[in-house]
Amino acid sequence: MAKTRVGIFGAGYIASVHADILAGDERVELVGVADMVEANAARLAERIGDARTGTTLEDLFRMEVDTVYITTPNTTHVDPVVASLNEGRNVFCEKPMATDLAGGDRIREAALASTGSYNLGMNRRYAYTHDKLKRLIESGELAPYSAQLKLNRGELLRPAWTADPSKTGGFLYETTIHQIDLLTYLFGSIATLRCAARSAISDAEFDDFSMLFTFESGTVATLSSSAHSGWSFPFERVEIYGRYATAMTEELERVRYALELDQTVHTEDYTHIPFAEKGGYVKEDRLFIDALQDGGEPPVDVDDACALNLLLACIYESARENREIDFSARVRESIG
Ligand SMILES: NC(=O)c1ccc[n+]([C@@H]2O[C@H](COP(=O)([O-])OP(=O)(O)OC[C@H]3O[C@@H](n4cnc5c(N)ncnc54)[C@H](O)[C@@H]3O)[C@@H](O)[C@H]2O)c1
């Protein structure tokens, strides 16, 4: 089987995480790295060995990559994704897919017309903590009657652009998107949602959010997210309540669960597992390369990505208009 020829577009922090993982996959050849800041491309290329460097997406195309990792900032994803798909290249794009519905539609159209595949990077699905929750639910050991989730950020100061919605698309697209994705990944289709939000410390439209979701399964869940909690633990948590049962995550480090009344509380502790592994990055890259090599569906395909993009837009709409949204109806409308 021919190796997958990967080019990386955007050579910052998360690009280095993927590059390290891909460099260890014998099915992959890391062909090139491009970044508008040439020195960033050169630094990453040096880190992974003998990859070529460039400053534009077209430089990567000329290197005959068949697959492009898009790892530029949030509001710069859509154009390079569409251009890559139009060139018949496979795309792995970091979250978010887009920061509005029109961007998601453009990607969907390009993906449907392309011979290349599209995949959205949603590593938290495969984090050890969430993988454990998913297995408890799928095995029937834990029926999720209700849940509360949170995902905070310490500040919107370092780096300064995290407070700039023209770069992030808004706080939910930057940080909370991970937990929003977990809602449907763990509990299935959302029926209704309601979000109350305020802007407390930044110039962004909103930086504090309280959300309420009902699911078609009957599950009910809340999600709280603040952009300025100061980094004190816990800043990331999922708690699920079943019949005399609770399962909860503690950051990406531990899961604790008890599945019966008066029974042992089990703890799985992942503290000593390397971050890229326990954070789900290794698995998301492996599943994506598996799909390319075997001709299968990518793990988070364009329909999954569009569904998440619609959910984010509806949460913002609920906050702006101060009302509940019938999300099932929105999904039906979007399918046409
Ligand atoms: N899944 C995760 O856990 C996770 C974690 C961090 C970041 N991310 C996502 O990854 C993306 C990148 O984040 P980061 O933290 O690596 O950012 P970063 O600032 O560290 O790196 C971004 C790089 O892209 C380059 N760049 C910017 N605009 C460009 C353009 N138009 N053309 C070419 N290069 C350009 C910059 O020079 C920089 O080297 C973001 O979308 C972010 O949301 C995901």
The ligand as a Gaussian input file, in Angstrom:
#p B3LYP/6-31G(d) Opt

LIG

0 1
 N       -7.907000      19.997000      19.230000
 C       -7.228000      20.679000      20.115000
 O       -7.062000      20.283000      21.266000
 C       -6.607000      21.975000      19.695000
 C       -5.631000      22.577000      20.507000
 C       -5.054000      23.746000      20.073000
 C       -5.459000      24.336000      18.877000
 N       -6.429000      23.742000      18.134000
 C       -6.877000      24.365000      16.875000
 O       -5.793000      24.333000      15.958000
 C       -5.753000      25.530000      15.207000
 C       -4.387000      26.186000      15.383000
 O       -4.195000      26.508000      16.740000
 P       -2.704000      26.645000      17.359000
 O       -2.893000      26.721000      18.829000
 O       -1.822000      25.625000      16.779000
 O       -2.337000      28.107000      16.810000
 P       -0.878000      28.713000      16.631000
 O       -1.089000      30.184000      16.692000
 O        0.077000      28.063000      17.568000
 O       -0.446000      28.266000      15.141000
 C       -1.096000      28.733000      13.994000
 C       -0.061000      28.788000      12.855000
 O       -0.759000      29.105000      11.655000
 C       -0.018000      30.107000      10.958000
 N       -0.977000      30.857000      10.149000
 C       -1.902000      31.751000      10.573000
 N       -2.661000      32.175000       9.547000
 C       -2.184000      31.542000       8.450000
 C       -2.548000      31.569000       7.081000
 N       -3.581000      32.321000       6.662000
 N       -1.829000      30.825000       6.206000
 C       -0.794000      30.065000       6.634000
 N       -0.411000      29.974000       7.933000
 C       -1.106000      30.713000       8.827000
 C        0.655000      30.927000      12.040000
 O        1.788000      31.604000      11.523000
 C        1.016000      29.860000      13.057000
 O        2.300000      29.289000      12.806000
 C       -6.918000      26.380000      15.699000
 O       -8.013000      26.233000      14.834000
 C       -7.258000      25.814000      17.055000
 O       -8.628000      25.941000      17.390000
 C       -6.989000      22.578000      18.509000

